[in-house]
């Protein structure tokens, strides 16, 4: 009885109340969690919708500003195009100017909302005006006028003071010449109304920055924290105080980046800002402020959250009451049994039977069964207690020994991280450990009795039953469909009592090791970026084909101007281009042979059994495939063009090294062609000598740059009107070991291929500027050719600025020439570089003009001072009517754009009157002057310290 009392004292909380308490905690937790999740989801959806709404408002307002700006510029252009305005400006007749635009002013003011029109002459002097200017009259009008007059490009600007206005300034042209400027201004009233209509919110227009004192300014509208003034505001009485409060809570930059939500007078307000373009001199900036009342949405979210919480709490209370009603009666009976069982455990058999009431006739449940079983158990336990006591001592030792053996074997089988399977004499599974079951994701009863070969796929070579090798690899297909490789080790088991043989099989999962081996093999043979074969595998495949006596062709491809993609659009764009080229080659030509990426932008294709005709067809197919690839990156569209070299084997090499060298030479010949894009190397071409010559010239150019082995020469450019020569073109020669001069045609093409041409351009610039410092005193200018690669040299502008500063040369006497082909091929880059050179004070020229007639379209937009007409047209002027038409057209176009023309290759006297009749200003050629050394021409050495 003491044990019973001790047991009763330990039960402080019944099972019923434990279940109620734990289930209540769980349900309450779920209610809180679901309520929180619901509130968070509603808030997130609302915030996403508001973010979408704000972004749409910003886009539409900015689009409205852009449309207003474009419309204002069109109105200014139409005003400038008035037929009477140009001649009046040319004569500077103020009355005629006023008369030319007076009929248009009422229409522009009333229908287009124009506030002011200003007219300036070519010297920037204001000759006429209509309308009212802004109150703070510090507008940089003269700066705008000078810029338009200098560039002849229309200009738009935004100016905010006591109000915000858009300005448009356009040149007035007469016969292609700018004679003045027209400036129109218009307030942002229409844009403000559009902003209110688009947003459906209260709108304010805020101007930040310093404002001049003005009696018309309302001090109440000045917001000190934002350093701004409210130019326009809807519902001033309510929103002025709101904006003052908001200015104390957030900076204007924060409002531009994201909306502000604040509580104001019991309402939830969302305030956002859209930033307009800054003034040109950064004096002030305009912002559209939009205030939206979101109280109803916030209230709806909170109401939904409260409703969800109340529904959850009601469900929790109902569930707990129902659970309590269900558990009360059964738990009372269980508590009675719980009091009886401890007594039974301590030998109180009769007491236990007395405590349980006799069974009644009713529908029995589990507790009835438990009570009946307890009564039977008490009787049986009383009987068995005597037997157990008698045999307990006898069996205790044996049980302990068997338990240790069982625990050891069971622990070994279940904890080992290997497959352990036993098989009977027919190869059927009789035992399997837990690790194998967990990996196979199958229950033990479904596995026992199955044949070992049915579960683990037998190897391709082997026998059935027990006649199998001691070690082997088999494949296991799991229930998820995954294939795993298992290395098995088999051993026979001792013969049982029935004399039947059996065996135990231990398996090790080597799937990951096999995958790692396969991955290493793949990496050793593949290029990681494009997943094509790499150089090592390609050379092994080529060597194998040569050893087997095969014939065929090797195609070596190199992407042209790939460096431009990396420099203009970044290396990530270059990697994407390489992958796109690789995918195209593999999909279209992968079935023809081995395709590999050798490194950088070089690809190779091995065609076994192909003859010269088949190889050429494949090269032509490659050219068409690559040209069909459209590749856009960073707002630029790049052409994909490759040069392909073809070398047949074994005619051009019986080993991979010689064959690849010959293919490389053929590829460079294809690059030099520039039209066909491929070259089939014939056995008669000495590829080794050409390769050695290319290497020699690359090293020779490097040495010449290092040791100053170059020499400068000049060729005069004569003014045809009076024969005066104040203009020379700088030419480059290289000194050989004997002191002779080497023509640039020998080393310039190779320098362009190797990328050394940029260093050569810099060498010529540095030494020419040192000479120019002495020639500029005589009024002599020097013209220097820049290669197309220098247009993409990011450091060229800074280099030129540094050299001009170091040499003391006047940039006005330096003329920089680029070829028409280089300028039109990358018009945007060429225009930027030429403009940067002109910003430094240099003059510019377009060389070899006329080869590509598409450049006529760009001529007016290229910032060049001279146009050098290609010599092929000049030479044939006396005999070719077509050439005369072309040269005359080029001269007229150059004159129309205000540029001076230079005729190249003037080699006979008969050309001079023709050129003068066309209005061509300058001529250059052997008839007018041959190239001579600097010292002979001016008495100045080309190399100075």
Secondary structure by P-SEA (a helix, b strand, c coil): caaaaaaaaaccccaaaaaaaaaaaaaaaaaaaaaaaaaaaaaaaaaaaaaaaaaaaaaaaaaaaaaaaaaaaaaaaaaaaccaaaaaaaaccaaaaaaacccaaaaaaccccccbbbbbcccccccccccccccccccaaaaaaaaaaaccbbbbbcccccbbbbbbbbbbbccccccbbbbbbbcaaaaaaaaaaaaccbbbbbbbccccccccccccccccccccccccccccccaaaaaaaaaacccaaaaaabbbbbbcccbbbbbbbbbccccccccbbbbbbbbbbaaaaaaaaaaaaaaaaaaaaaaaaaaaaaaaaacaaaaaaaaaaaaaaaaaaacaaaaaaaaccccccccccaaaaaaaaaaaaaaaaaaaaaaaaaccccaaaaaaaaaaaaaaaaaaaaaccbbbbbbccccccccccaaaaaaacccccccccccccccccccccccccccccccbbbbbbcccbbbbbbbbbbbbccccccccccbbbbbbbaaaaaaaaaaaaaaaccccccccccaaaaaaaaaaaaaacccbbbbbbbbcaaaaaaaaccaaaaaaaaaaaaaaaaaccccccccccccccbbbbbbccccaaaaaaaaaaaaaaaaabbbbcccbbbbbbbbbbbbbcccccccaaaaaaaaaaaaaaaaaaccccbbbbccccaaaaaaaaaaaaaaaaaaaaaaccbbbbbbbbbccccccccbbbbbbbbbccccccccccccaaaaaaacaaaaaaaaaaaaaaaaaaaacccbbbbbbbbccccccccaaaaaaaaaaaaaccccccbbbbbcaaaaaacaaaaaaaaaaaaaabbbbbbcccccccccccccccccccbbbccccccccccccaaaaaaaaaaaaaaaaacbbbbbcccccccaaaaaaaaccccccccccccccccccccccccccc
